Amino acid sequence: MQLHLYNTATRNKDAFESLTPGLVKVYCCGPTVYHFAHIGNLRTYVFEDLLRRTLEALGYNVNHVVNITDVGHLTSDADTGEDKMEKGARREGKSAWDIAEYYTQAFQKDWKALRLLEPTAWPRATAHIAEQIALIQELEKKDYTYTVPNDGIYFDTAKFPRYPDFAKLDIEGLQAGARVAVTEGKRNPTDFALWKFSPSDAQRQMEWDSPWGRGFPGWHVECSAMAMKLLGETLDIHCGGADHIRVHHTNEIAQSECATGKPFARFWLHGGWLLEAPDGDGKGGKMSKSAGEFVTLDVLVKQGYSPMDYRYFCLTAHYRNYLNFSHAGLDSARDSLRNLRKRTDPLIGKATPIRSDRGLEWRTKFLESVCDDLNFPQALGILNLALKDPDVLEGEKAGLIVEWDRLLGLGLTEAETSEAVELPDDLKSLLTERAEARKNKDWKRSDAIRDQFRDRGFVLKDNPDGSVSVN
């Protein structure tokens, strides 16, 4: 079946074919590990996981690279401000290296909890400084760079006429200062730093020697260098959040294509923002660490949700659309997933080949939705309709679930266990209180506590051996 993907570069749904038959090279912009990833960040990785699963379901081998940005990402797109790693180190009174290691491990813990497939490689920016210097030297040799004294080596975007094309930028408006304040010495407001000089009046924790002096790489050059090192000069697919289009990915294209003379990526896929709607109504702002408080996966778990509740929530909206986050919406996703599991749990272990016309028809409809630019909300609807279809035998329904969950990644072919449920602290104390009430034969109080659990979305099951399961 033909896969069509919305390509930011063409602003169209294009038929996808890999450059090398049977192999897809995918680069995904990874986290800047100065703080925890919030659930808006994680939504992007869920969509990229759905892409990976779809490609593999279609028979491709996927070389999937997700980078770790552990240096050089400044707090401003204008190449000014503090390095986020140094900011994290100051916030917590630790070294930048310790901060990077701690938050990398925290991110990878969230990655596993959400059932995201392990990438082929996790390159770290600090481990590829030599490749970044070599890329800058190549650009320097081709006369695309210039020096801003006491600042750094910059890329001259005026020498790349196609610079505005990818993000449809209004260069005249940008020249008037619409995008960023112009750093003194920059030739154009869109020019960006390839290498930043270490400040003379302060000691940085992360800095390296280079042909231009001691310093550190720019954020954009890191991704280009790591991507080309591990995947070659032309990628099949480059992914990231929609916020990367105007600056980060535009700059990656400019520096990469000027260095190699080849297209940097054939397809560009971007995930829509997760918007905060604290009151559950209307659109809120984009979830952001810079705004202060933000919601992490651990916070959701402590509130009584499972990582799969959040994954299902992400599946309810198309990856390119904005998604409003509210606890009411997450409650609805949790209820929907539990209702789905009530139908799929009895099918575990009963799969038979799909041979009936009706079963094959449902399989085709599901794949058509997925191949239409990863339309997983529509695919979920098809799954629910197929499960209700009386003309599909139980074994074939089980077989379809086995196939489809390889794409959905919800764990529908595995029995849920009570150990997978993380209770909020107040419910843990209520569980202890209920055990005491049952011991004292206070059935009224025991039932009242059961109702409190149910109101919070948990089901208590009293087992014959006297133990209690929480689902």
N, C-alpha and C positions, 0 to 999 in steps of 0.2 A: 504494500500500500504506500502511496506517495505521501511523504511528509511535507507540509507547507509551514513555513515559519515567517513571522513578521520581522522583516529585516529593517532595522533603524536606518541603515545606509541608503536603502531604496524607498523607504516608507511604503512598502508593499509586502503582501504575503508572497514569498517566493518559494518555488519548489526546491527542496534541499537535496543536494547530492554532494558527497564528500569529494575532496580533491584527490585523495587516494582511495580507490574502491575498497569498501569494507572497514575503513579506519576513519574515525572522526577525532580531530584535534580541537579540544575545548579548553579555553582559558577563562577562569572566573576570578574577578577581583575579590580578594579575600579581606579579612578584617585588619584594621589597625589596632594592635593589641595593647592599647593603653588603658582600656576599661572593659567592662563586660559588654558583650553584644546584646543589644535590646531586640525585642521581638520584631521590630521593623526591619532590622538587619537580617534577622533569621528568615523572614518571609522571602527575601531574595534567594537565599540558599535553598529553600524548599522548592521554589520554581526551577532552579537550576538542577536540582535532584530529579524533578519530574522530567526535565529535558533529557538528562542522562539515562533515566530508566526507559524513556520512549525510544531513544536511539538504540539502546541495547535490545529492546523488544523487537525492533525492526532488523536486527541481525548485525548491527555495527559493533566493532570493538571501539571503545572510547578511551582515548588518552586524555585524562581529565586533570587539569592542574589548577590548584587553588593556592594563591600566594598568602604569605603572612607578612604584612607591613609592620616592621619593627624598628623603623627609623625613617626620618625624612618627611613625614606627613605633617605639614605645618597647619596651624589653626586657621589660616586664611588662604583662599584660592589665589590671592595676589602674591603668593610666595613670601608672605610676611607673617609675623607672629611666632609663637613658640612651637617647637617640635612637640607633637602630642605625646611622644614617649617621655620627653623631659618633663612635660606637664604632669603626666601620671606619676612619675617618680617623685616629684615635689609634693604632690597631693598625698602620697602614702608614706613618704619618708624612706623609700627603698631605692635601689639602683635601677636605672632604666633597663638593664639586662634582666633583673629579677622581675620587674613589672612585665616585660615582654614574655618571659617564660610562664609566669602565673596566669596571665590572661589568654595566652595561647592554649594552655591546658584547659582553662575554663570554657573557651570557645569550642574546643574539640569535644568536651564533655556534652555540651549542648548539641553538637553535631550528631553524636551517637544517639542521644536521647530522642532526637527527631527522626531517627532511622535514615539519615542521609548516607548514601553510599560513599565509602572511603575513596578519596581522589587518588589518582595515580601518584601524585607528588604534592607535597606541601613546601614549596621553596620559601625560604626566608630572605628578605631583602639584605640583611646583614651578612648573609652567606654568599652573596653574589655581587659584592662591590667591584670586583675585577671586571665582570661582564658589563657593569654599568659604566665604568670608566672607559672601557673599550668602545662602547656605543657612543659615548660623548666624543671620544677622539675621532671616530669615523665621521660624525657630524661636523666636527671642527675642520677636518681635512677637506670636507665638501663645502666649507664656508657658510654653514648655517648657524654658527654661533658667534657670540661676542661677549666681552667681559664688562660687567658693571663693577667698577672699583669698590672694594670693601663690601661686596655683596655676593657675587657669584658669576657663573657662566650661564648665559641665557640663550634660548633658541629664538631666532628671528623669524617670527611667523609671516612677515611680509614676503619672505622668500619662498613660501609654500602657497601658491595662489589658491589651491583648493582648501585652505585652512577653514573657511567658514561653511563649507558645503555640508559636512556631516551633521552639524547642529543647527543649520540654517541661520547662522549668526548674521546680525546686522553690523558689519564692520564699521560703517560710518558712525552708527550710533555708539558703538564701543569706543571709537576714537574720541567721541565727545564725553567719555567718562561714564557711560551707562553701566559698564560691567564691574570694573575695579578701579581703584585709585592707582594712578601710574607711579610706580616706584621711580625715584630719581635715578636717571641713567638708563632706564628702559626705553627702547626705541618705539615700541608699540604697546598698548595696554594689554594685548593678548599674549605677548611674549612671556615665556615661562622659564623657571630656573631648572637647569640640568644638574648643576653642582653649586652648592652653597658653601661659602667660606666660613670657617669657624670664627666666631666673634673674638676680637682681640682683647676685650675686657671681661670675658667670662670663660670658664672651663666647661666644655661639653663632655658628657659621658660617652657619647657615640660620635667618633670622628676618625677619619682615615687620611693618610697621605695620598696625594694625587699629583698629576703633572701641573695642576693649577694652584697647588697649595693644600694645606690641611683643611678638611671640611667633611661634608656629607652629601649624599645624592639627593636630588629632587624626587618627589613622590612619583611623578609620571614616568621618569626614566626607569625606575625600578621595575614596573610592570612590563614595559617593552623588553627590557634586557632579560628578565626571567622567562617571559613567554617565548621569546625567540631561542633562548638557550635550550629549553626543554621541548618545544613543539615545532621549531623551524621558523623561517621568515614569513610564512603565510599560514595563518590559522584558519580552520574551518569555521569556528564559532567563538566569538568573544562575548562574555556575559557580564552583567553588573546591574546596579540599580539605575533608575531613570535619572537620578541626580548626577550620574557620571557623564551624561551625554555632552553637556555644554563645555566642560573643562577637561576632566581627566581623560576621557576617551578621545575627545578631539585632539588633545595634546599627544596621546599615544600614537594616533594615526600619523600626525605630522612628523614626529621624530623617527618613527619606525620606517615610514615609506620614504622619507628623505635619505635615511641611512642605507636602505637596501634597494630602492627603486622598484619595489614590488608591493602589491596590495598587502596590508597587514592582516586583515581578517575579511573573510568572504561574507560572513553573517554576523550581525550585531544584535543581540537580544537584551532587552532591558525590562526589569520588573518594576511595577508601579509601587508607589509609596503606601505604607501603612499609615493611616491618619488617626490621630487620637480624637476620640469623641467621648470624653469622660462622663457626660451625662447621658450618653446613648443616643443623642439626637443630633442630626446634622453632621457636617464635616468638621473635624478638628484639624489642627495643624499636623505637619509631618513629624513623626516621632524622631527625636534627635537628642544625642547626648549633650550637645552644646546648650540645649534649653534647660538643662538641670536634671530633674527627676525623669526617669524612664523605666519602662517595664521590662524585666528580664524573664527568661523561661523559668528560672528558679522561683521568682516571685509568683508566677502563675501556679507552679507546683505547690507552693506553700499555701496558696489560696484554694487548693483542692482540685485543680485541673491536672490532667496528664499531658505529657508532651504530644500524644496523639490527638488529644482534643484540639490543641493549637494547630497541628498539621492539618486536621480535617477542616478547621476554620479557614486556613489558607486555601484549601481546595474549593471552597464555596464561591470564590471570585476568580475571574480570569487573571492570570499573572500580570497582564499589562494594565489592568484597571486599578484605580485607587481602591483600597479596602479600609473601611471605617472599623476601628477597634473599639469595642465596648464589652463589658462583662456580660451584658444581655446577649450580645451576639455570640460570645464564646459559650455561654450557657446553652444557646440553641444548637451550636455545633456539637457540644458534648452530648446533648440529648439525642441528636441525630446519629452520632457515632454509636451510642449505646443501643439505640433502636436497630441500627444496622447490624451490630454484633449479635443481637438477639436472633437475627435471621441467619447470620453466617456461622455462628458457633456450632449449631447442630450439624452443619455441613462439613466440619473439619474431619479430614481423613476419608471422605466418601467420594472423592473426585473420580469421574470416569471420562473417557474421551468425548469430545463434543462432536456428534455426528448428525444429529437431527437438523432438519432445515431450520427449525425455530431457534435452536441453540446457535447455529452458525450465523443466523441473521442477527442475533443479539451481539455476537462476537464482532461482526462486521461493523455494526452501528457504534459500538464502543471505540473500536480502533479508528473509525472515521472521525469521531469527535476528537480523539487524542491527536490525530494527524492533522487536524485543522487548527494549527497554531496552539497546540496543547490546551484544548478546550476541556479541561478537567471538570468544571462545574456541570457541563452537559453530560460528560461521561458518568459522573456520579448519579445523575438522574436516570441514565440508561441502566446502570447497575441496579438501582432500586426497582425499576420497572421489570427487569429481567427476573429478579427474585420473586416477584409477585405473579409471574406468568405461569398459569396452571398447565400450559402446554409444554413446559420444559421440565424434564425429569430431574429429580433431586441430585443424582450423580452428575448430570451435566451442569446444573447450577453450581455445584461444588467445584467442578472443573473450570468453569468461567471465573469463579472467585480466585482460584489459584493463579490463573493467568493475569487477571486484572489487578490483583494486589501486588504483583511484581512491578506494576506501574504506579499504583496508588501509594504503596509503602506504608500501609496502615496496620500491618500485622494481623490481617483478617484470617489468616490460615493458622494462627497460633492461639491457643487457649489463654485467656486472660488469667493472671494470678493475682492473689491478694497482695503479694509482695510488690507488685508494680504500682500500687496505690499509695501515694504519699499524702497523709492526712494533715490538715492544719492543726496547730497545737491545741486550739480549743476543742476540736473534735476528739483528739487523742485523750484529753482529760474526761470528756463525756463518755468515751468508750470504757474507760476505767470505772466511771461512776455507774454505767449500765451493768457492768459485770458484778459490781457490788449489789446493785438493786436486784438482779436475778438471783444472786446468792441468798438474799433476804426474802425472796419470793414477792418482791414489790413489783408486780407485773405492770401496774399502771405507770410507774415511773420508767420501767424498761421500755414500754411501748411508746411513751412520750419521747424518749431519747431516740428511738428508732425513727419516729416521725421527723425529728430535727435533722437527722442524717439524710432522710429522703428529701426534705426541703432544700438541702444543700447539694443534692445531686448524687448522694451515695446510698447504696443499698446494703443493708446488713443482713447476713444470712447466718442463722444459728445452725451449726453442724451437729450431727448425731454424737460426735465425740466431746461436745461441749465447747468447742472452739467457735470463733466468729470470723467469717470472711467478710471483707469489705470490697464492694464492686461499684 
